């Protein structure tokens, strides 16, 4: 009987993890789309103000708008929980 309870909890946890992974990919896709849109806007302004080539400006500004905030979030998360970068014993499942 105890084994059935553990199976149910594991099944529910696996479902929650799958849903969170889907949400994570959705947020990542939305961030990439917003960085592309913002990069296009920055490139358009640079093209009008300085005559800089649109495509190169779009590429560089989109890359910066996506990677710079991502770097700061990654750095903040690694400082908050250093056990996530190293293998933590609780992260391993009992097989």
N, C-alpha and C positions, 0 to 999 in steps of 0.2 A: 504494500500500500504506500509505503514511503517513497518507493521508486517511482510510482505513478505521479506523485506530486512534483518530484524533481523534473520529470519529463515535461510536465505541463509548464513549469516555470521556464525551463530551457527553451521550449517551443515559443513561448511568449516573448522571451528575451531575444531570440533569433529573429522573430517578426519585427520587434522594435528596432533592432539593429539594421535590418534591411530597409525599413522605412526611413530611418535617419540617414542611411547612405543615399537613398534616393533624394531626400531633401538636401543633402550636402551637394550632390551633383546639380540639382536645380539651382541652388544659390550660386554655385560656381559658374554655371552657364549664364545666369542673369548678370553676374559681375563682369563676365567677359563681354557680354552684349553692351552693357553700360560703358565699359571702357572703350569699346569700338565707337559708340556714338559720341562719347565725350572727346575721343581722339579726333573724330571727324570735325567736330565743332572747333577744336583748338587748331587743327590744320587749316580749316576755312578761314579762321581769324588771322593766322600767320600768313596765309596766302594773300589775303586782302591788305594786311598791314605792311608786310615786309617783302612780299613776292616770293616767299619760300615755296619750293615745289610741294604740291598738295600730297602726293602719295608718300613721299619720304617723311614729311611732317606727320601724316596720319599714322604711319607705322610706328614712328618713334614715340609720339605722344600716347598712342594706344598702349604700347608696351609699357611705358612709364606709368600710365594711369592704372594699369593692372598689376604690375609687379611691385611698385613701391609700397602701396598700402598692404599688399600681401606679405611683403617682407616684414613690415612692422607688426602685423598681426602674428605672424609666425614667431618672431622674436619675443613678443609679449607672452605668447602661450608657452614657449619653451622656458621662459623665466618663471612663470607661474607654477608649472608642474614639471620639474626636471625628471620625474620618473617616466614620463611619456617618451623621452628620447632614448633612455636606456631600457633594457628588458626588465620589466617589473614582475616579480614572482606571481602576483595576483592576476596578471594579464593572461597567463597560461591556463588553459582549461584542463581539467582532469579527464583523461581519455579512458 
